[in-house]
């Protein structure tokens, strides 16, 4: 029981780092394939939720079982509690920022693909006289 909060926190931190690595890899920052970026997958979102739960669980486990934890482990957890909480919050925030950046790059890539597809279609030629006679699609 002494090591359970620490093990939960380490697993949560590992999952958070894995989510960060997955979002960076899926964003194609270095390989020049910015047009192939896809929206954040549900697997990555699930990993984010799992990391949040696993990073929060050690504090609940510690508070619920602090009497059964040895004196040395209790003093260590008390000493490292604020620092580990700050690292946990920072990891969750980095996950959110990276997922936002991937979603933004995916949106821009989708717009670029749609523009390229529209420019490639034969009906998108400029200067067609028939296009001026069509009513607006806004009404």
Buried (B, 14 or more C-beta within 10 A) or exposed (E): EBEBBBEBBBBBBEBBBBBBEBBBEBBBBEEEEBEEBBBBEEEBEEBBEBBBEBBBBBBEBBEEEEEEBEEEBBEBBEEEBEEBBEBBEEBBEBBBEBBEBBBEBBEEBBEEEEEEEEEEEEEEEEEEEEEEEEEEEEE
